[in-house]
Amino acid sequence: MKRINFIGGHFILLFLALFLITCSSGSSNDSPNCKSMKQSQIDTDVMGTVNNGIIDIYNKNVDGSLLGNQNYSGISCPFGGTVNITGTLSMSNDNTNVNLTFDMTNCKIRNAVNSTVDLAMSGRLLWTGWYNGNANDESLNYQATGLVLKGTDHRTNYCDASISETVDYSSSQTITAPDTYQDSGTINGRQASWNSNETSGDCSTMSISPTSNSFPPGIGTGTVTVTASSSCQWTPVTSDASWLTVSSSTTNTGGIVNYSLTVNTDNTIRTGQITIGSKIFTVTQAAQTCLYSIFPTANLAASNAGDSGSVELTVTSSTNGGSVSNCPWIAESNVDWITIDSGSSGSGDGTVSYTVLPNKTSSQRTGTISIADQTFTVKQAGSSSQLCSGTITGSWSGTCTYAGYSGSSGGGFTMNIDANGVVTGSGSNGTTIYGTESHTGGFSATASGSGGTMSWSGTFTCSGNSLSGSGSWGGTDVATCSGGWSGQGTTAQ
């Protein structure tokens, strides 16, 4: 738990409060001898109460890990009522950045410096800034709209003051040296101080220009012009993001605030804020764009018998052109005859391997692979052997040997070759022929029947509408046979 208090003469979190408040308050004499309280005294107690009360709420309720998301719902205020605290605490440049919202429901607070004030608050109060236990300059900022304060101010020798106020204010608080706690501000244009070491200053007319800026994802710089009265203290200037750096600022009488941005290598837009006194300057930076390229970009000569290959994918960032690992991608084939073997998805650089299936048609075909936003093109030649589909008839003859005796064997046949290269047919000796033609015009087949089994092989040749073929055959049953075959026919139309 991070407490806001004095430790060894040094603040862990320190304040200079500059409040702008719209209020109405009255006083009632509870004794004829009491003195009426000045409005400035009421203002001092009211804002001192808010200041110390919020610190007290923070110390008593925000527990656990110092950094990260803070979410405390329905917790008890120190003196009654409830408050929800949400926001974040983060580290950057050795500073703890504070961004908390107090959502109060009749939260009672007190412990003013110079009197006893018991107030009930309702509304929302935003608390931002930073602190560093090893530095003398530390800062917080308050912002509230429609914060309702009700209660009574009790001060010795003074009449009780009834307080009912609606508060809209912005304030910045800082410390410039150990043990010098400075708190002051303006309430409805009136100066109020609630500690012995106050720093005066009127920031009611303070303004900044511009109030926001947007940048591409690369490195960026900019300036903000500050206009303020000579007494207004609006430094130090702080940033709530490590990638947004305030490089320099002017003196307390207005001037220029310089800031710079680092490269955004994330895939999402990011927003940071610079606190300049009571004002907030917002910076929005676009996300990086992932740039994809492939090599090669095409395979324009894939074999009709089938093919395979790989594609190298390179990913760079639009911010600096360097390789990045947080850019996702997928690879998909857009046709069923190209398959992705590996590298179907990834992030950053990668390799996609693919296979092209055989082309059993006579036509050239084109297909694509989508890799990220790139297109890889494949062109595959048609199969010339498909022109040899048709019917062929012919004869076969040879010699069979059995127990040292040999004799001739032969007969006729009819074969049909379809467009898919399937060979079927029959021989005059009652055999059935079946097999497969290859894409180069060759085939293998088996003929079986009552006389045994024969194996056929050969090549088909096409010329116009004419189909011819020749090859060899062999068989084994009770005899060993071998021979040749040839035939003629017509191609399928």
C-alpha positions in Angstrom: 0.0 0.0 0.0 1.3 3.5 -1.0 0.6 6.0 1.8 0.6 9.7 1.3 2.3 11.2 4.4 5.5 12.5 5.9 8.4 10.0 6.3 11.7 11.2 7.6 11.0 14.8 6.6 10.3 13.8 3.0 6.9 13.5 1.2 6.0 10.3 -0.6 3.3 12.3 -2.4 3.0 16.1 -2.1 0.6 18.8 -3.1 0.1 22.4 -4.3 -3.7 22.8 -4.7 -5.2 25.4 -7.0 -9.0 25.0 -6.7 -11.6 26.8 -8.7 -15.0 26.5 -6.9 -18.5 27.8 -7.3 -20.1 27.8 -3.9 -22.7 29.4 -1.6 -22.2 29.3 2.2 -23.7 30.9 5.2 -23.0 31.3 8.9 -25.2 31.2 12.0 -24.3 32.5 15.4 -24.5 29.8 18.0 -23.3 32.3 20.7 -23.7 36.1 21.1 -20.0 36.3 21.7 -18.9 34.4 18.6 -17.3 36.2 15.6 -18.6 35.8 12.1 -16.3 33.7 10.0 -15.0 35.4 6.8 -15.7 33.7 3.5 -12.0 33.3 2.9 -11.8 31.3 6.2 -14.6 29.1 5.1 -13.0 28.6 1.7 -9.7 27.6 3.4 -11.4 25.0 5.6 -13.6 23.6 2.8 -10.7 23.0 0.4 -8.4 21.9 3.2 -11.0 19.4 4.1 -11.3 18.1 0.6 -7.5 17.9 0.3 -6.9 16.0 3.5 -10.0 14.0 3.3 -9.2 12.5 -0.1 -5.7 11.7 1.1 -7.3 10.0 4.1 -9.6 8.0 1.9 -6.7 6.9 -0.3 -4.6 5.8 2.6 -7.4 3.9 4.3 -8.8 2.1 1.3 -6.4 1.6 -1.5 -4.4 -1.5 -0.5 -2.6 -4.3 -2.3 -0.3 -4.0 -5.3 1.0 -0.5 -5.8 1.0 -0.8 -9.6 -1.7 -2.0 -12.1 -5.5 -1.6 -12.3 -7.2 -0.3 -9.2 -10.8 -1.3 -8.6 -12.3 -0.9 -5.1 -16.1 -0.9 -5.1 -18.4 0.1 -2.2 -15.6 0.6 0.3 -16.2 2.6 3.5 -15.1 6.2 3.8 -13.1 7.0 7.0 -16.0 8.8 8.7 -19.0 7.2 7.0 -20.5 6.7 3.6 -19.0 4.8 0.7 -16.6 5.5 -2.2 -15.6 3.5 -5.3 -12.0 4.0 -6.5 -11.1 3.0 -10.0 -8.1 3.7 -12.2 -4.5 2.7 -12.7 -1.1 3.2 -11.1 1.9 2.6 -13.4 5.7 3.3 -13.5 7.6 5.3 -16.1 10.9 7.2 -15.8 11.1 6.2 -12.1 7.8 7.9 -11.5 4.6 6.3 -10.3 1.8 7.7 -12.5 -1.5 8.1 -10.7 -4.9 8.1 -12.5 -7.7 7.4 -10.1 -11.4 8.4 -10.0 -13.2 8.7 -6.6 -16.9 8.1 -7.1 -18.4 9.1 -3.7 -21.8 8.5 -2.2 -22.3 10.8 0.9 -18.7 10.1 1.7 -17.9 12.0 5.0 -14.5 13.5 5.4 -12.8 15.9 7.9 -9.5 16.7 9.5 -8.9 20.3 8.2 -5.8 22.1 9.2 -7.2 25.0 11.2 -10.6 23.7 12.3 -12.9 20.8 12.5 -15.0 20.4 9.3 -17.4 17.5 8.8 -18.5 17.4 5.2 -20.4 14.9 3.2 -19.4 14.7 -0.5 -21.2 13.2 -3.5 -20.0 13.2 -7.1 -16.9 12.2 -9.0 -13.3 13.5 -8.5 -10.4 12.6 -10.8 -7.0 12.5 -9.4 -4.0 12.3 -11.8 -0.3 13.0 -11.6 2.9 11.4 -10.5 5.2 11.0 -7.6 8.8 9.9 -7.0 10.1 9.3 -3.5 13.6 10.2 -4.6 12.9 13.6 -6.1 11.8 16.9 -4.7 9.4 17.9 -7.5 6.2 15.9 -7.3 2.8 16.6 -8.7 -0.9 15.7 -8.5 -3.9 17.1 -10.2 -7.6 17.3 -9.2 -10.5 17.6 -11.6 -14.2 17.6 -10.6 -17.5 18.6 -12.0 -20.7 18.9 -9.9 -19.0 17.7 -6.7 -21.6 18.4 -3.9 -20.2 19.3 -0.4 -22.4 19.6 2.6 -21.6 20.0 6.3 -20.6 22.4 9.1 -17.4 24.3 9.8 -16.5 24.5 13.5 -13.8 26.9 14.5 -12.9 28.1 18.1 -14.2 31.6 18.9 -16.1 31.7 15.6 -19.7 31.0 14.7 -20.4 27.7 13.0 -20.7 28.0 9.2 -23.2 25.9 7.3 -21.7 24.8 4.1 -23.6 23.7 1.0 -21.6 23.9 -2.2 -21.5 22.5 -5.7 -17.8 22.4 -6.7 -16.4 22.5 -10.2 -12.6 22.9 -10.0 -9.3 21.9 -11.4 -6.1 22.0 -9.3 -2.5 21.1 -9.4 -0.4 20.4 -6.4 3.4 20.1 -6.1 6.3 20.2 -3.7 9.6 21.9 -4.6 11.7 21.0 -1.5 11.4 18.5 1.3 9.2 19.5 4.2 7.7 22.5 2.3 4.1 21.5 1.9 2.3 24.1 -0.2 -1.5 24.4 -0.6 -3.4 27.3 -2.0 -6.0 28.1 -4.7 -8.8 30.3 -5.7 -12.5 29.7 -4.8 -14.9 31.7 -6.9 -12.1 34.2 -7.6 -11.1 34.5 -3.9 -7.7 33.4 -2.6 -7.7 30.7 -0.1 -4.7 29.1 1.8 -4.8 26.2 4.2 -1.2 25.8 5.3 1.6 28.0 6.5 3.7 27.5 3.4 1.3 28.5 0.7 2.2 29.7 -2.8 -0.1 32.2 -4.3 -1.2 32.4 -7.9 -4.2 33.1 -10.0 -4.7 30.4 -12.7 -8.3 31.2 -13.4 -7.5 32.6 -16.9 -5.0 29.9 -17.8 -5.4 28.3 -21.2 -3.5 26.0 -23.6 -3.4 25.8 -27.4 -4.0 23.4 -29.0 -5.7 21.1 -26.6 -5.0 17.9 -28.5 -3.0 16.5 -31.5 -2.9 13.4 -33.6 0.1 11.7 -35.0 1.0 8.8 -37.4 2.8 5.8 -35.9 6.3 7.1 -36.4 8.4 9.3 -34.2 6.8 12.7 -33.6 7.3 16.0 -31.8 5.0 19.0 -31.0 4.5 22.0 -28.9 1.8 23.5 -26.7 1.4 27.2 -26.1 0.5 28.1 -22.5 -1.2 31.4 -21.7 -1.4 32.3 -17.9 -1.0 35.2 -15.5 2.4 35.9 -14.1 1.4 34.6 -10.7 0.1 31.2 -12.0 2.3 28.3 -11.3 1.5 25.6 -13.9 4.7 23.5 -13.7 5.9 20.8 -13.5 4.4 19.4 -16.7 3.8 15.6 -16.5 3.0 12.8 -19.0 0.9 9.7 -18.1 2.6 7.5 -20.8 6.2 6.3 -21.1 6.1 6.8 -24.9 5.1 10.4 -24.5 7.9 12.5 -23.1 7.9 16.1 -22.0 11.3 17.2 -23.1 11.3 20.8 -21.8 9.0 23.6 -20.6 9.2 27.3 -19.8 8.9 29.2 -16.6 5.7 29.7 -14.6 4.5 32.7 -16.5 3.3 31.0 -19.6 5.2 29.9 -22.6 5.9 26.7 -24.6 5.7 23.0 -23.6 7.7 20.6 -25.9 6.9 17.0 -26.2 8.0 14.0 -28.2 6.6 10.6 -29.2 8.3 7.2 -29.7 7.4 4.8 -32.5 4.2 3.0 -32.1 4.9 -0.6 -33.0 1.6 -1.9 -31.7 -1.4 -2.8 -33.9 -3.7 -0.5 -32.0 -4.2 3.2 -31.6 -2.8 4.6 -28.3 -3.6 7.8 -26.4 -1.6 9.7 -23.8 -2.2 12.8 -21.7 0.1 15.7 -20.7 -0.9 17.6 -17.6 -0.1 21.3 -17.8 -1.3 22.9 -14.6 -5.0 22.4 -14.5 -5.2 21.6 -18.2 -5.0 18.3 -20.0 -3.4 18.0 -23.4 -4.3 14.8 -25.3 -2.1 13.0 -27.8 -3.4 10.3 -30.1 -1.0 8.1 -32.1 -2.1 5.8 -35.0 -1.3 2.1 -35.0 1.5 0.7 -37.1 0.7 -0.8 -40.5 2.0 -4.3 -41.3 3.6 -4.4 -44.7 3.8 -7.9 -46.4 5.9 -9.0 -49.4 6.5 -12.5 -50.9 9.3 -14.1 -53.0 8.9 -15.5 -55.5 5.5 -14.1 -56.6 4.6 -16.9 -59.0 5.3 -20.4 -60.4 4.4 -20.1 -64.0 5.7 -23.5 -65.2 4.3 -26.1 -62.9 4.6 -29.6 -64.4 1.5 -31.4 -65.5 2.7 -34.4 -63.6 2.6 -32.3 -60.4 4.9 -29.9 -58.6 5.9 -28.4 -55.2 7.6 -25.4 -53.9 7.8 -22.7 -51.2 7.2 -19.0 -50.8 9.1 -16.7 -48.4 7.0 -14.1 -46.6 8.7 -10.9 -45.2 6.9 -8.6 -42.8 8.0 -5.0 -42.0 6.4 -2.2 -40.1 5.3 1.1 -41.6 6.9 2.9 -38.7 10.5 2.1 -39.4 10.7 -0.5 -42.2 12.2 -3.1 -39.8 11.1 -6.7 -39.4 8.3 -7.2 -36.9 7.0 -10.3 -35.2 3.6 -9.0 -34.1 2.0 -8.9 -37.5 -0.3 -12.0 -38.0 -1.1 -13.6 -41.4 -2.7 -16.7 -42.9 -2.1 -18.6 -46.2 -5.0 -20.2 -48.1 -5.2 -22.0 -51.5 -8.0 -20.7 -53.7 -8.3 -24.0 -55.8 -8.6 -27.6 -54.8 -5.6 -28.8 -56.8 -3.0 -26.7 -54.8 -2.5 -27.7 -51.2 -0.7 -25.9 -48.3 1.8 -28.4 -46.8 3.2 -26.1 -44.0 3.0 -22.4 -43.0 -0.7 -22.0 -43.2 -0.5 -19.2 -40.6 2.0 -17.3 -38.5 3.2 -13.9 -37.2 6.1 -12.1 -38.6 8.4 -13.6 -41.3 7.5 -17.1 -42.5 7.7 -19.8 -45.2 4.7 -21.3 -47.0 5.2 -24.7 -48.6 2.7 -26.0 -51.3 2.0 -28.9 -53.6 0.5 -28.8 -57.1 -1.5 -32.0 -57.9 -1.2 -33.6 -61.4 -3.2 -32.0 -64.2 -5.2 -34.8 -65.9 -6.8 -32.5 -68.4 -5.4 -31.3 -71.7 -5.9 -27.6 -70.8 -3.5 -25.3 -68.9 -4.9 -24.1 -65.6 -4.2 -21.2 -63.3 -4.6 -21.1 -59.5 -3.6 -18.8 -56.6 -2.5 -18.9 -53.0 -3.4 -15.9 -50.7 -0.7 -15.1 -48.2 -1.6 -12.2 -46.0 -2.6 -9.5 -48.5 -0.3 -11.0 -51.2 -1.2 -13.3 -54.1 1.0 -16.2 -55.3 0.1 -17.4 -58.8 0.5 -21.0 -60.2 0.2 -21.9 -63.9 0.2 -25.6 -64.8 0.5 -27.2 -68.2 -2.2 -29.6 -69.6 -1.4 -33.3 -70.1 -0.7 -34.2 -73.8 -1.3 -37.9 -73.1 -5.0 -37.2 -72.8 -5.1 -36.9 -76.6 -4.5 -40.7 -76.6 -7.9 -41.5 -75.2 -9.9 -43.8 -77.5 -10.2 -47.4 -78.7 -7.4 -49.5 -80.2 -7.5 -53.1 -81.6 -4.6 -55.3 -82.6 -2.8 -58.6 -82.0 -0.3 -60.1 -79.7 2.1 -63.0 -80.2 5.0 -64.6 -78.5 6.6 -67.8 -77.2 5.8 -70.0 -74.2 8.3 -72.4 -72.8 7.4 -75.5 -70.7 9.8 -78.3 -69.5 12.3 -77.5 -72.3 9.7 -77.3 -75.0 8.6 -74.1 -76.5 5.7 -73.0 -78.7 4.1 -70.0 -80.2 1.1 -68.1 -78.6 -1.0 -65.2 -79.7 -4.4 -63.7 -80.5 -6.3 -60.5 -80.9 -7.3 -57.8 -78.4 -9.4 -54.7 -78.0 -8.4 -51.9 -75.5 -10.2 -48.7 -74.5 -8.4 -45.8 -72.9 -10.7 -43.2 -71.2 -9.9 -39.5 -70.5 -8.7 -40.3 -67.0 -6.1 -42.8 -68.3 -7.9 -45.9 -67.3 -7.2 -48.9 -69.6 -9.7 -51.7 -70.1 -10.2 -54.4 -72.7 -10.3 -58.1 -73.5 -8.3 -60.7 -75.5 -9.4 -63.3 -77.9 -8.3 -66.1 -75.5 -10.9 -64.9 -72.9 -8.6 -62.7 -70.9 -9.7 -59.4 -69.3 -7.3 -56.4 -69.6 -7.2 -53.6 -67.0 -4.6 -51.0 -66.1 -3.7 -47.3 -66.0 -2.2 -45.0 -68.6 0.5 -42.5 -67.4 0.7 -38.8 -68.4 3.6 -39.5 -70.7 1.6 -41.9 -72.8 2.9 -45.1 -71.3 0.7 -47.6 -69.5 0.7 -50.8 -67.5 -2.0 -53.4 -67.5 -2.8 -56.9 -66.4 -4.8 -59.4 -68.4 -6.2 -62.4 -66.6 -8.3 -65.3 -67.7 -8.7 -69.1 -67.6 -5.4 -69.6 -69.2 -3.4 -67.6 -66.5 -2.3 -64.1 -66.0 -0.4 -61.9 -68.4 1.2 -58.5 -67.7 1.1 -55.8 -70.4 3.2 -52.6 -70.8 3.5 -50.2 -73.7 3.2 -46.7 -75.1 0.4 -45.0 -76.9 1.0 -42.5 -79.8 -1.5 -40.1 -81.2 -1.5 -38.4 -84.6 -4.6 -36.5 -85.5 -7.5 -38.9 -85.0 -5.2 -42.0 -85.3 -4.3 -43.9 -82.2 -1.5 -46.5 -82.2 0.3 -48.5 -79.6 2.9 -51.2 -79.0 4.6 -52.9 -76.2 5.4 -56.3 -74.6 3.6 -58.9 -72.6 4.6 -61.7 -70.4 2.9 -64.4 -68.4 3.5 -67.2 -66.0 1.3 -70.2 -65.4 2.5 -73.7 -66.1 4.6 -72.2 -68.8 6.8 -69.1 -69.0 5.7 -66.8 -71.8 6.9 -63.5 -73.4 6.1 -61.6 -76.5 4.9 -58.3 -78.0 1.7 -56.6 -79.1 0.7 -53.8 -81.4 -2.5 -52.2 -82.5 -4.3 -49.3 -84.2 -7.4 -47.2 -83.5 -9.0 -43.8 -83.3 -8.9 -41.2 -80.6 -12.0 -40.2 -78.7 -13.7 -37.0 -80.0 
